[in-house]
Amino acid sequence: MRGQGGATRLELAVAAILTALLAGLLLERLSAYQAESERVAAKQLISSLRAALAVRSVQAVTRGGEGALIAFAHENPMSWLQKMPENYLGEYYSAQNLPQEAGNWYFDRTAQTLVYRPSARKSFSSGIQKVLIFKVKLVGVPDPLNASGRKEGITGLVLDQLLDESSATNNIAVTMPRQNFSEKN
């Protein structure tokens, strides 16, 4: 009768394969959680900026009317926050100097847009979105007391998401928001 000699090579190979498969599944799951946490952090920051915009808009209207709103629309939205996010790189005036680092926010002074480059490939939508671009825009709302709806009465500001990077770098305002990054999602 032989004593126990330990695991055979086949048993070691099977154990190594199972360990590798489990490690791969774990890494894939962790990657999905990382992407989701990045998406949630970006949405939370935009929600904070939109809340700050609402407060500042009311203050601007009460102090200076529509002229104050127009001036306010050209400010860097990050300046409205009490504390800047750790992944905020600052303001840039030249398209040549724009950072290419993923996972960071910056303000493009030329296009007056707030830009975020996601670090996780599949953080937003179907993984094809390379940047998130937001712009403060002045909007007019028809006066509810005017039945014809022709005269714009109430004016306000919105932090709108732009469609693509070319609309921001060419300094063209695009009014159609991305539906995959609204506060409703």
Legacy VTK file of the C-alpha trace (Angstrom):
# vtk DataFile Version 3.0
C-alpha trace
ASCII
DATASET POLYDATA
POINTS 185 float
0.000 0.000 0.000
1.297 3.407 -1.042
1.092 6.506 1.112
-0.329 9.726 -0.109
2.103 11.464 -2.386
0.296 14.808 -2.921
-1.356 16.240 -5.977
-0.597 15.037 -9.464
0.354 17.357 -12.275
-3.134 17.049 -13.731
-4.725 18.098 -10.454
-2.360 21.077 -10.187
-3.156 22.118 -13.762
-6.913 21.911 -13.127
-6.534 23.935 -9.908
-4.437 26.563 -11.728
-7.000 26.835 -14.555
-9.884 27.192 -12.098
-7.978 29.820 -10.130
-7.211 31.774 -13.313
-10.860 31.635 -14.417
-12.091 32.844 -11.039
-9.498 35.623 -10.982
-10.551 36.714 -14.485
-14.212 36.803 -13.482
-13.347 38.802 -10.374
-11.297 41.338 -12.359
-14.072 41.732 -14.920
-16.617 42.351 -12.166
-14.300 44.833 -10.420
-13.800 46.663 -13.717
-17.573 46.986 -14.098
-17.842 48.368 -10.551
-15.031 50.824 -11.237
-16.758 52.054 -14.400
-20.067 52.407 -12.560
-18.454 54.346 -9.706
-16.829 56.703 -12.236
-20.188 57.258 -13.942
-21.920 57.945 -10.629
-19.166 60.361 -9.520
-19.457 62.316 -12.783
-23.258 62.454 -12.510
-23.002 63.606 -8.903
-20.605 66.405 -9.832
-22.871 67.566 -12.666
-25.864 67.481 -10.307
-23.927 69.625 -7.823
-23.012 72.057 -10.589
-26.633 72.246 -11.745
-27.793 72.963 -8.189
-25.126 75.662 -7.818
-26.192 77.078 -11.182
-29.813 77.324 -10.025
-28.820 79.197 -6.865
-26.413 81.508 -8.679
-28.994 82.180 -11.425
-31.543 83.370 -8.899
-28.923 85.584 -7.265
-27.886 87.013 -10.651
-31.470 87.782 -11.680
-32.266 89.527 -8.402
-29.077 91.590 -8.513
-28.616 92.452 -12.153
-31.285 90.929 -14.370
-30.578 89.357 -17.718
-27.222 91.126 -18.100
-25.951 89.410 -14.975
-27.163 86.062 -16.312
-25.268 86.582 -19.557
-22.072 87.379 -17.645
-22.657 84.401 -15.394
-23.015 82.088 -18.429
-19.365 82.731 -19.352
-17.941 81.627 -15.996
-16.167 78.373 -15.294
-18.779 76.119 -13.605
-16.117 74.652 -11.321
-15.708 78.095 -9.720
-19.227 77.724 -8.308
-18.179 74.850 -6.069
-16.919 75.356 -2.564
-14.188 72.748 -3.124
-12.738 71.711 -6.480
-12.765 67.975 -7.283
-9.397 66.248 -6.964
-9.517 65.249 -10.619
-9.998 68.836 -11.871
-6.970 69.961 -13.894
-7.876 73.642 -14.317
-8.583 76.012 -17.209
-7.020 75.819 -20.675
-7.060 78.473 -23.402
-5.511 76.608 -26.322
-6.692 73.426 -28.016
-3.034 72.406 -28.326
-2.564 72.479 -24.561
-5.659 70.460 -23.698
-4.847 67.484 -21.469
-5.274 63.996 -22.868
-5.270 62.311 -19.464
-8.275 60.115 -18.771
-10.378 60.417 -15.650
-10.020 64.201 -15.319
-12.127 67.337 -15.704
-10.924 70.583 -17.261
-12.482 73.830 -18.455
-11.840 74.848 -22.067
-11.748 78.662 -21.890
-11.893 79.094 -25.679
-15.077 77.048 -26.162
-16.325 77.825 -22.633
-17.034 74.158 -22.007
-16.467 71.812 -19.099
-14.912 68.578 -20.352
-14.502 65.162 -18.739
-12.438 62.339 -20.214
-13.635 59.037 -18.684
-10.909 56.628 -17.664
-12.953 53.426 -17.912
-13.722 52.428 -21.498
-17.284 51.420 -20.809
-18.145 54.034 -18.180
-20.732 55.851 -20.217
-23.337 54.556 -22.653
-22.082 51.771 -24.899
-18.396 52.499 -24.479
-18.104 54.665 -27.603
-18.246 57.993 -25.795
-14.760 59.424 -25.409
-15.532 62.685 -23.601
-18.368 64.380 -21.763
-18.802 68.041 -22.650
-21.014 70.515 -20.809
-21.759 74.164 -21.529
-23.707 76.815 -19.650
-26.379 78.246 -21.943
-28.838 81.080 -21.628
-32.393 79.964 -22.406
-35.625 81.835 -22.839
-38.904 80.349 -21.704
-42.248 81.603 -23.089
-44.153 83.737 -20.614
-46.945 81.526 -19.200
-49.275 84.527 -18.990
-48.884 85.290 -22.683
-51.297 83.012 -24.579
-49.595 83.460 -27.945
-46.317 82.099 -26.593
-44.353 84.394 -28.916
-42.759 86.668 -26.377
-40.040 85.090 -24.305
-40.430 86.210 -20.746
-38.511 84.153 -18.247
-34.813 83.744 -18.936
-32.546 81.263 -17.225
-29.382 79.241 -17.471
-28.877 75.518 -18.011
-25.810 73.305 -17.845
-26.341 71.402 -21.063
-24.438 68.380 -22.343
-23.119 68.823 -25.884
-23.262 66.140 -28.533
-19.622 65.703 -29.435
-16.132 67.044 -29.047
-16.136 68.934 -32.361
-19.002 71.131 -31.195
-16.937 72.226 -28.212
-13.571 72.684 -29.904
-15.097 74.651 -32.775
-16.905 76.895 -30.262
-20.278 76.030 -31.790
-23.218 75.774 -29.428
-25.207 72.591 -29.938
-28.578 72.593 -28.225
-29.537 68.917 -28.291
-28.586 67.269 -24.986
-27.258 63.709 -24.721
-29.982 61.515 -23.360
-27.632 58.977 -21.792
-26.343 61.380 -19.153
-29.411 63.136 -17.835
-30.219 63.339 -14.165
-33.117 60.952 -14.752
-30.799 57.993 -15.462
LINES 1 186
185 0 1 2 3 4 5 6 7 8 9 10 11 12 13 14 15 16 17 18 19 20 21 22 23 24 25 26 27 28 29 30 31 32 33 34 35 36 37 38 39 40 41 42 43 44 45 46 47 48 49 50 51 52 53 54 55 56 57 58 59 60 61 62 63 64 65 66 67 68 69 70 71 72 73 74 75 76 77 78 79 80 81 82 83 84 85 86 87 88 89 90 91 92 93 94 95 96 97 98 99 100 101 102 103 104 105 106 107 108 109 110 111 112 113 114 115 116 117 118 119 120 121 122 123 124 125 126 127 128 129 130 131 132 133 134 135 136 137 138 139 140 141 142 143 144 145 146 147 148 149 150 151 152 153 154 155 156 157 158 159 160 161 162 163 164 165 166 167 168 169 170 171 172 173 174 175 176 177 178 179 180 181 182 183 184
